[in-house]
Amino acid sequence: MGPVSADAVKARLATQAIETPSWAYGNSGTRFKVFAQQGVPRTVEEKIDDAAQVHAFTGVAPSVALHIPWDRVDDYGKLADYAESAGIRLGTINSNVFQDDDYRLGSVTNPDPRIRRKAVAHLLDCVDVLDATGSRDLKLWFSDGTNYPGQDDIRARQDRLAEALATVYTRLGDDQRMLLEYKLFEPAFYTMDVPDWGTAYAHCLELGPKARVCVDTGHHAPGTNIEFIVAFLLRADKLGAFDFNSRFYADDDLMVGAADPFQLFRILYEVVRGGGYEPSAGIAFMLDQCHNIEPKVPGQIRSVCNVQEATAKAMLVDTEALADAQRAGDVIAANDVLMDAYHTDVRPMLAELRAERDLDPDPLAAYLRSGYPERIVAERIGGSQAGWGA
């Protein structure tokens, strides 16, 4: 392929789409305290309004993910129309089987069949939401697990999980998909029922082509080579989505690229190299973040821009020179090819791309000048602020 031109990279970046999460716009915090902010949305419609601002200033955030029941409404078709009128669309539907007292010992893997039926019923309700919104993807994350050896039968819990997933999979429409997320630990500390990408992959492989793995970049043990996971899942045609965030210690849900921008570049290089940016790949690029101390909308804008920058650098890798060095066994030259792309300052190129699309070259500065932050503080008075509580 040889050196990649800036024009070629801009042409590919023009089709980029990064989904923001509705919950990022509400109040959230540490495990111990939520720090409320002024101007935070009180309704799902106001969350959509904020998400629309991110898209308006970046041009690459055309959808917002919903979380049920946090974003429950009576008429999801009407909500989809509201999003369209705001300039975006409703994206991935996220289920919630972790915030009910019944789920203390698990949801779909709970030893109590009544609680398992309740959890599966919620997941099926979420598929109904997919039908109403026209969304493609249902994302599943389970807090299920155990805290102590002997607390429950590990194998039996896998059987219950497989049964629940199969029930939901059968309900999916022809153009709908199931995204199975995993997490190393928390809230369970001895075993998580879906602790890693291999477990998620095994279940998705058993289910069929509409089941794929969601890689959350914060859900791994320290030192895990996430780009290897990405390469493997792309090769197996089982990578369905990313939840992008940063972590210093655990599932910190910080702005993507904040902790290790080089890791983000390495991950996105494997996406580019593995064909993950081709439309046929169907990869959903999503953010999953909780903005604890920084303002919500700016946190999302910064994250979107960070993903854009890392993607641009990944697309600049001279794959021909890299392949030549790899074939020759020239370790240093091969590494140099990657590092040359990583050290390229792509911000001027992205500023040009935005200007060509009639967007401000600096999305965050433009948002802060727009008057929107001051307006939502003045208007969003009264009612209950959106947030998950702590």
N, C-alpha and C positions, 0 to 999 in steps of 0.2 A: 504493500500500500504506500509506503514511503511517508515523508513528512506530511502532516495534515494541515491544510490551510485554515486560516481563521474563518473564512467565508463558509467552508464546509462544516466547521464546528457550529457556527451560528445557525446554519440551515437546520442542523439536527436539533439544536437546543430550542429552536422555535416551536418544536412539537412537544417539548417537555411538559409534563403535568405532575404536580405534587399536591397531594390531598392534605388538607389541614383537619384537625380533629375538633369537634365542637367543644369538648371538655377543656381544651387549652384556653378557651376564652373565659371560662368561669373561674371562680375562686378555688384555689387548690393550695396545698402546702406540704410540709413535711409529714411524717407519721404522727406528729404530736400537736401540730398547730397549723391552722389556716390563717393566712394574713389577708384580710379583706382589702380590696382595692376599690376606689371610686370608679364609677362608670362601667362596672362589670355587668354583663347581660343578666336580665331577669327571666328571659324566656328563650326558647329555642330560636324564635324568629330573630331576636337580637343577637344571638350567636351567629346566625346566618349573615346578618348585617355586617358583623365584624369580619367574618371569613371573606365576605365579598370585598372588603377593603384590602385584604391581603392580595387577592387576585387583581384588583384594580390597579395596584401599584407595582406588582411583580409581573403580571401577565401569565404566570405559570401555575396558578393555584385554583383551578376551575371547579373544584368540588370540595365538599365538607362532609366528613364522616359523622354519623349519628351514633349515640349510645343509648340503648333502651334498657331500663325505663327513664334514664336521666332526661331524654329528649322525647318522651312520650307525648303524643297529641291524639286528638280524636280522628283527625282526617289527614293521613299522610300524603294523599294525592294533592290536597290543598297546600300542604307544606312544601311539596315538590314544586308546585306552581309559584309559591312565594320565593323559593330559592332561585328559580328561573328568572323571576322579575328583578331579583337583586343582581343578576349577572353570573350566577354560578349554578351548580346542580348538587343534588344530594348524592353522596357516594356510599362508601362501605357502611353496613349496619353492624354495630358491635353489640353483642349480647352481654348480659350481666347476671351471672349466677353466683355472685360472691358477696352480696351486701344484705342478704336476708338472714335472720337468726336461724332459720331452718338449715342453712348451709354451713353450720359450725363444723360438722364432720365431713363436709363435701357436698357436692351437688349431684352431678350425673354418676359419681362413683360412691355416693353415700350408701352405707349398708341398709338404710331404711328405704324400701321400694316406693313408699309414698312420696318421699322427698325426691327420689330420682324421677318419678313421673312428673312432679311439679317442675323440676329443672328442664326436662325435655319439652314439656308443654311451652315453657318460655322460649326455648330455642325455635320451636315450630312457629310460635307467634312472630318471632323475628323474621322468619321466612315470609310470613304474610306481609310484613313491613316491606321486604324486598319487592314483593309483588306490587304493592301500592306505590312505592317510590320509583320503581323502574331500575333500582340499583342492581348491580351484578353480584356483589360479594357480601357474604355473611362471615364475620370474623369471630372466632371462638377462642376465648382464653378462660382457663379453668384454674381457680385457686385451690382445687382439690388436692389433698395430700394427707400425710400423717406427721405427727410431731414425735412419736415415740415408737421404738421397736415393739412389734406385737400389737400395736393399736388396731390394725386391720390387716386383712389378707392382701398382700401386694398384687398377686396374680388375679385375684377376684376383682380387684378394683380396675385392672386393665380390661377384664372381660366386660365389666359394666360400662366402662368408657367406650369400648368398641361397639357395644349394643346401642348406646345412645347416639354415637356418631352415625351409625348405619341408619338409624331411624330418621335423623335429620337429613342425611344424604339422599335418602329415597324421596324425601319431600321436595328437594330442589328442582327447579325448572330447568329446561334444556340450556338456557343461557345464564344460569346462576352457578356460583361456585362457593365452596366452603374453604375458608382460610384458617388453618389450625396453628395457633401461636403456642409457644412454650416458654417456660421460665425455670431457671435453675433452682431457685428457692423463693420463699415468701409468698403467702403467709405460712405455708407448711415448711418445717425445717428438717424433718427426717427423710421423707420422700415427697416429691411432687409427682402427681400422676402423669403430667406431660412436662418432664424436666428439661428436655433438650431436643435439638433438631432431629436426632436420630429416632426418638420416640414418635415425634410428630410425623416424620417421613414414613415410618413403618405403618402407622395408622392410615395415612393418606394413600399409601401404595395399596393397602388392602381395600380401601373404599372405592377408588377408581379415579378417572381423569378430572372430575369436577372438584376433587379435594387436593389442596395444595398447602404448602408450608408458608407461614408468615415469619420472617426473621426480624425480631426486635433487637436492635443493636445493643440494648442495655441488658439483655437477658442471658448473659454468659459468664462463665467463671473467668477470673482474671487471667489474661494471657491467651485466651482462646483466639485462634486464627479464624475470624469471622469470614474473611474473604475465601478461605478454603470451603467453608460451608456453602457460601454463595455459588462458588464454581461447581461444587458437587451437585447441588440442587438444580442448577441450570442445566447441567449435563443430563440429569435424570428427568428433566422437564417437570419438576415438582416445586419450583420456586414460584409462589403466587404473589407475594407482597413483601414490602419492608415496612416496619415501624421505625422511623429514624429518630434517634435521640442520642445524647451523650451520657456517659457515666464515668465517674472517677472511682467509685467503690462498688456500688451495686446498681440497682435499677433506679438511677437518679433522675431520669427523664428530663435532662437538661437540654438546652439548645444544641441541635446536631452540629458537630464540628467544633464544639467548644473545648472538649477535653483532648481529642486526638484527631485533628484534621487530616493527618497523613493516613490514619486508618480509614477514614471516610473515603479518601481518594483511592486507596487500595481496593476497598469494597466495590466502588463504582467502576474501577478499571475492569474488575472481573465481570461486572454486569455488561459493560460495553463489549469486552472480549467474547463473552458467552452469548451475545445476541439479545441480551435482556432489554435493549432499547428498541428492538424491532416491534412493530405493532402486533405481530403474531405471537410474541412472547406473553403478552397479557399481564406483565408485571405491574402491580399497583404500588406506586411510590407514595408512602404516607408518612406523616409526622405523628409521633405519640409523645406528647410532652406535657408537663405541668409547670407552669410559670409561677414560681413561688414568690420571688422577690422582685422580678423584672416585670414591666407592664406586658399585658397579654398580646395585643396585636403587634407591637414592635418585636416581641420575642418570636412570633411566627414569621414575620417578614425577614428577620435576620436568619432564621433557620432555612427558609426557602432559598435565600440568597447563598447561604453556605452550601446547600446541596447543588445549586446551579454552578458555583465556582468549582466544586470538586468534580462535577460531571464534565465540565469544560476541560479541566486538566486531564481527566481520564480519556477524553476523546482526542487529546493532542498527542497521545503516546504514538511514537513511530513504530507501528507493529512490524513493519518489514525489517527495520534495523534490529528490533528486539528479537525477532525470529532468527535472523542471521547470527546474532551473538549467542543465542541459545544453542543453535546447531553447532556452532564452533566451540561450545563449552567455555565461552569467555564470560566468566562470572561478573567481573567488574564492568565490562561494557554493557552487559544486559541490565545490570542495576542502574548504570548511568542513564540508559534510555528512559527508564521509569522516573528517575530523579529529575531529569531535564524537564519532563512534562510537569512533574509536581511543582517544581520551582518557578514555572512560568507564571507571570502575573497576568491573570485572565480578566481582571476587573475592567481594564479599558475595553476589551472585546465585548464584555457583557453590557457595558454602558452604551456601546455602539448598537448592540442588538436591541436594547430597550428604546433608544432614540429612533431606530428604524421602525419600531412598532408604536411610535407616538407615546411612549412612556417616559417618565422622568428617569435619567440615567442612575439616580440614587433613590431607590424606592423608600428606604427608611426616612431619609431627610424629607422627601416629598410628602410622606404620610404625616410626619410631625408638623409640617407647614400647612397641612390641609384644613386644620380647624376641627377635624373629626374627633381627636382626643378630648378637646375641651367641650365639644358638643355633647358627647355621650355622658360626660361627668355631670353636665347641667341637666340633661334630660332624664337620665336613669336614676330617678329619686323615687323612693317608695317601692313597695313590693318586696319580694324575696330574691336576693341575688342567687344566681346559679352557682352551684359548687357541690363537691362531694362530701364535704365535712371531715372533721378530724377531732 
